[in-house]
Every structure is written in structure tokens, then in C-alpha cells.
Amino acid sequence: MKRFFVLSLVIFLLIIGAASCDRNLNNSAGDIIIASKDFTEQDILGELLAQQIEAKTNLKVARRPRLGGSFVCHNAILVGKIDAYIEYTGTAFTGILKQKSLNDPKAVYEKLKQAYAQQFNLEVMPSLGFENTFAMIIRGEDANRYNLQSLSQATQYTPQWRGGFGYEFLEREDGFPGLAKTYGFRFAKPPQIMDLGLIYRALLQKQVDMIAGNSTDGQISRLGLVVLKDDKHYFPPYEATPIVRQATLEKYPELRKAIAQLSGKISADEMRQLNYLAEGELRDIKDIVQKFRQSKGL
């Protein structure tokens, strides 16, 4: 038992030491660690946050792009692996806090801000100015053939369709389970779990007939796709907002002002255009962000 106790103690100390070293190694590359989730818009927003901090403070920023989904980023910021990332209010409210969906953007923001501060010691900063809600997308030819504009109208056709969704959308409280119940969706087969980077290709190649994208995706209009209207208002508001560790804001007070200057700076149309520049024209993310900041006088 004594030898087992000593061995357990050594393993525990090694784990703590490894975690500490990992954070120190991260800090050697920057004072602030900015992460982003695993899709193009997040690449852009993470870089925007990083460039803003570097331009308005003397702090060095380490970037952690494509870290993972909401739950990965949330857990990373809780344990101090990262200092900030951009989240969407509805995602945090229903997915992280497990609250029932609300349609009032202000109510969601205030409740989220209070809960994140009390439960996680995290600061919910003001919105960047746009909302990126889930978009249920079909091919333009199908929309024209069946004269479809809304999700309610699509219900009668889903028994012959195949769905293709990301893992997170299939699991989230505000994702597919609730959507299917609200609209009475029944697909020919259980929805296919797909990488978010492949869903548009799968739709065009007719491997699936409906996907869950984002309303600000630059590929929607470029590929002639149609977003079906959420006529029953199932999805909550999804305003893009920076989430920052309170400990980091206390350590670097100048950080708050720098990030706050991004408040209200991006419209949904502008975000859609930025996404298109990255995905449609394959422009460099850093250049896209730099030119956008210049256009906004940042």
C-alpha cells in the first residue's frame, strides 16, 4: 500500500508539472493565448482578436487556431490553457449553461454574462456586432423544384432526404434533436456525422440533401444554395462575442479597452464577405484581417 501511495503521488505530481510546463511553454510564445474553433469564420475572428491586441497593447499573442468545438474551447479556457476566444451567445447559453432557449438577444446576453462571471470567472465582452445562427441549407435546385422557403415546408420531403451534420450540432441542446422535434423531421436514414469542412461538398455531390451550416458562410450564395427560414423561431440568438478569463483581464488591464474597441464593428454582411474572401478566393487570413482593420480605422 505504501509503495502504491508513493507511486500515485509521483504520477499526480508529474501530471501537475506537465500542465504547468505546458502553460509556461505557451507563455514563452506570447503573453496572451487566443484560440479559435474549427471553421473558417473562427480562423478570421481569432486572428482579428489577436491583431487587435497586438496593435493596441504591448502584449505578445500566441495563436491556437482550430482548437476544437465549443466544449473543447470552453474547457481549455476554464483550466487556463487559453485566455480568450470568440463564442456565440446562443451556443454558450444552451450548450454550456444547459438553459432553455430564449429568443431575446439582450436577455440571453445579460444572463450569460452574469452566469459566466459567477460560475466560471469568465468575462463575456460586448458583441462584435453580428449574429451567426445555424442555417439549414438545401440545394437551390431542390428549393426550386419543390418551391421550398421554410423548414415547415420541407418537413414533408425529409423522409426521402438524407441529413449531414457536424457532431456538435447532433449533440447540442439547441441542435438537431430539438429541431427535429419542433418541425417533425424524419429522415430516410439517421443523419450522417460529417466534418464541417466537407458538408458543402457532400451537399453538392448529392451525398446528403440537407446540412446545418452557418448563416454567415460565404459559400451559400456562391454555390447557389438556399437557407430555409426558421419559421417557428427554434434557434436562439447567436451573437459573436469575446470570452476572456477575468484573471487575464486583471493581469493586463489594457486588454479590456483593446477588445472593447471591436464592439459592433462587424455586420453579418461584412462577416459573410470576409468568409468568402477566405473560402472563395483563398486569400490569406492575416491579410484579410489586416485590410478589414484598416477599413474600420482600427
C-alpha positions in Angstrom: 0.0 0.0 0.0 2.9 2.4 0.9 4.5 1.7 -2.5 1.2 2.2 -4.3 0.7 5.5 -2.4 4.2 6.8 -3.4 3.7 5.8 -7.0 0.3 7.5 -7.1 1.8 10.7 -5.6 4.6 10.7 -8.2 2.1 10.3 -11.0 0.0 13.1 -9.7 3.0 15.5 -9.4 4.1 14.6 -12.9 0.6 15.5 -14.2 0.6 18.8 -12.4 4.1 19.5 -13.6 3.3 18.7 -17.2 0.3 21.0 -17.1 2.4 23.8 -15.6 5.1 23.3 -18.1 2.6 23.3 -21.0 1.2 26.7 -19.9 4.8 28.1 -19.4 5.7 26.9 -22.9 2.7 28.6 -24.3 3.6 31.8 -22.5 7.1 31.7 -23.9 5.5 32.4 -27.3 3.1 35.1 -26.0 1.6 36.8 -23.0 -1.9 36.1 -24.3 -3.2 32.9 -25.8 -6.0 33.3 -28.3 -7.9 30.2 -29.6 -10.5 29.7 -32.3 -12.9 26.9 -33.1 -12.6 24.7 -36.1 -14.1 26.6 -39.0 -13.2 29.4 -41.3 -15.1 32.2 -39.6 -13.4 31.4 -36.3 -10.0 31.5 -38.1 -10.8 35.1 -39.1 -12.2 36.1 -35.7 -9.4 34.6 -33.8 -6.9 36.4 -36.0 -8.9 39.7 -35.6 -8.7 39.4 -31.8 -5.0 38.7 -31.9 -4.2 41.5 -34.3 -6.3 44.0 -32.3 -4.5 43.1 -29.1 -1.0 43.3 -30.7 -1.9 46.7 -32.3 -3.4 48.3 -29.2 -1.1 46.9 -26.5 2.5 45.8 -26.0 1.4 42.3 -25.4 2.5 39.3 -27.4 -0.2 37.0 -28.7 0.1 33.2 -29.2 -2.5 31.8 -31.6 -4.2 28.5 -31.1 -6.3 28.1 -34.3 -8.7 25.2 -34.9 -8.5 24.2 -31.3 -11.9 22.4 -31.5 -15.6 22.9 -30.9 -17.3 24.9 -28.2 -16.8 22.4 -25.4 -13.1 22.0 -26.2 -12.5 25.8 -26.1 -14.6 26.2 -23.0 -12.7 23.5 -21.1 -9.4 25.0 -22.3 -10.2 28.5 -21.0 -11.5 27.1 -17.7 -8.2 25.4 -16.9 -6.1 28.3 -18.2 -4.8 26.7 -21.4 -6.1 29.7 -23.3 -7.0 33.3 -22.4 -9.7 34.2 -24.8 -11.8 33.0 -27.8 -14.9 34.1 -29.7 -18.1 32.4 -28.7 -21.8 32.7 -29.9 -24.3 33.7 -27.2 -26.9 31.1 -28.0 -24.3 28.3 -28.1 -22.9 29.3 -24.7 -26.4 29.7 -23.2 -27.9 26.5 -24.3 -24.8 24.3 -24.9 -22.6 25.3 -22.0 -25.1 26.5 -19.4 -27.8 24.0 -20.5 -30.5 26.6 -20.3 -33.7 26.6 -22.3 -33.6 28.6 -25.5 -34.7 32.3 -25.3 -35.4 34.5 -28.4 -34.5 37.8 -26.7 -30.8 38.7 -27.6 -30.5 41.1 -24.7 -31.9 38.7 -22.1 -29.6 35.9 -23.4 -26.5 38.2 -23.2 -27.3 39.5 -19.7 -28.0 36.1 -18.3 -24.9 34.7 -20.0 -22.7 37.5 -18.7 -23.9 37.0 -15.1 -23.6 33.2 -15.1 -20.2 33.1 -16.8 -18.8 35.5 -14.2 -20.3 33.7 -11.2 -19.7 30.1 -12.3 -16.5 30.3 -14.4 -14.8 33.6 -13.6 -15.1 34.5 -17.3 -15.9 37.8 -18.8 -18.5 38.0 -21.6 -17.4 41.0 -23.6 -19.8 43.1 -25.9 -20.9 41.6 -29.2 -18.8 42.1 -32.3 -21.9 43.3 -34.0 -23.3 40.3 -35.9 -25.2 37.1 -35.3 -24.3 33.8 -36.8 -27.2 31.4 -36.4 -27.5 27.9 -37.6 -28.6 27.7 -41.2 -30.5 24.7 -42.5 -29.3 24.5 -46.2 -30.5 22.6 -49.3 -29.5 22.7 -52.9 -31.0 25.5 -55.0 -32.4 23.1 -57.5 -34.4 21.3 -54.8 -35.7 24.6 -53.4 -36.9 25.5 -56.9 -38.3 22.0 -57.7 -40.4 21.8 -54.5 -41.0 25.6 -54.0 -39.4 25.5 -50.6 -38.7 28.5 -48.5 -39.1 27.4 -44.9 -38.3 24.5 -42.6 -42.0 23.8 -42.1 -42.5 23.3 -45.9 -39.5 21.0 -46.0 -41.0 18.6 -43.4 -43.0 16.6 -46.0 -39.8 15.9 -48.0 -37.3 14.9 -45.3 -38.5 11.2 -45.2 -36.9 10.9 -48.7 -33.8 13.0 -47.8 -30.5 12.4 -46.1 -29.1 14.8 -43.5 -25.5 15.6 -43.0 -24.5 17.4 -39.8 -21.5 18.1 -37.6 -21.1 16.1 -34.4 -21.7 19.1 -32.2 -25.0 20.0 -33.9 -26.3 16.5 -33.5 -25.5 16.5 -29.7 -26.3 20.1 -28.7 -29.4 21.2 -26.8 -30.1 23.8 -29.5 -29.1 21.4 -32.3 -30.8 18.6 -34.3 -32.8 16.8 -31.6 -34.8 19.8 -30.7 -35.1 21.0 -34.3 -36.4 17.6 -35.4 -39.0 17.6 -32.6 -40.1 21.2 -33.3 -40.6 20.6 -37.0 -41.3 16.8 -37.0 -38.3 15.9 -39.2 -37.9 12.3 -40.2 -35.1 11.4 -42.5 -34.7 8.3 -44.7 -31.7 7.3 -42.5 -30.2 8.6 -39.3 -28.3 11.8 -40.1 -24.7 11.3 -41.1 -22.0 12.8 -38.9 -19.7 14.9 -41.1 -16.6 17.1 -40.8 -17.7 20.7 -41.1 -15.2 21.2 -43.9 -16.9 18.6 -46.0 -20.6 19.3 -45.7 -20.9 21.7 -48.6 -19.1 19.3 -50.9 -21.3 16.5 -49.8 -24.4 18.5 -50.4 -23.3 19.5 -54.0 -22.3 15.9 -54.8 -25.8 14.7 -53.5 -24.4 12.5 -50.8 -26.8 14.4 -48.5 -29.8 16.6 -49.1 -29.8 18.9 -46.1 -26.9 20.3 -44.0 -26.5 22.6 -41.0 -24.2 25.4 -41.9 -23.8 28.9 -40.6 -25.8 32.0 -41.7 -22.6 33.9 -42.4 -21.0 31.2 -44.5 -19.5 32.7 -47.7 -20.2 29.6 -49.7 -24.0 29.8 -49.5 -24.6 32.3 -52.3 -21.5 31.4 -54.2 -22.7 27.8 -54.6 -26.3 28.6 -55.3 -27.6 27.1 -52.1 -30.8 28.1 -50.2 -31.2 28.7 -46.5 -34.6 27.5 -45.3 -36.3 30.0 -43.0 -36.7 29.0 -39.3 -40.4 30.0 -39.4 -41.0 28.5 -35.9 -38.1 30.5 -34.4 -36.4 27.5 -32.9 -32.9 28.8 -32.9 -31.9 31.3 -30.1 -29.8 34.4 -30.9 -26.1 33.7 -31.7 -24.2 36.9 -31.3 -20.5 36.7 -31.7 -18.8 37.8 -28.5 -15.3 37.5 -27.0 -14.9 35.3 -23.9 -12.0 36.3 -21.7 -10.6 35.0 -18.4 -11.1 37.5 -15.6 -7.7 36.7 -14.2 -6.1 37.7 -17.6 -8.1 41.0 -17.6 -6.9 41.7 -14.1 -3.3 40.9 -15.0 -3.4 43.0 -18.2 -5.9 45.9 -17.7 -5.1 47.3 -21.1 -6.6 44.2 -22.7 -10.2 45.2 -21.9 -10.1 48.5 -23.8 -8.4 46.9 -26.8 -11.0 44.2 -27.1 -13.9 46.6 -26.4 -12.9 48.6 -29.5 -14.1 45.7 -31.6 -17.7 46.0 -30.3 -20.2 46.5 -33.0 -17.6 46.6 -35.8 -18.7 43.7 -37.9 -22.1 43.3 -39.6 -23.5 40.0 -40.8 -22.9 41.0 -44.5 -19.3 42.0 -43.7 -18.7 38.7 -42.0 -20.1 36.8 -44.9 -17.8 38.7 -47.3 -14.8 38.0 -45.1 -15.6 34.3 -45.1 -16.0 34.4 -48.9 -12.6 36.0 -49.3 -11.1 33.2 -47.3 -13.0 30.3 -48.8 -14.0 31.5 -52.2 -10.9 33.5 -53.2 -8.5 31.6 -50.9 -6.9 34.8 -49.6 -4.6 34.7 -46.6 -6.4 35.1 -43.3 -3.9 37.5 -41.8 -4.1 39.8 -44.9 -7.9 39.6 -44.8 -8.0 40.7 -41.2 -5.3 43.4 -41.6 -7.2 45.0 -44.5 -10.5 44.8 -42.6 -9.0 46.5 -39.6 -7.6 49.3 -41.8 -11.1 49.8 -43.4 -12.5 50.2 -39.9 -9.8 52.6 -38.7 -8.7 50.1 -36.1 
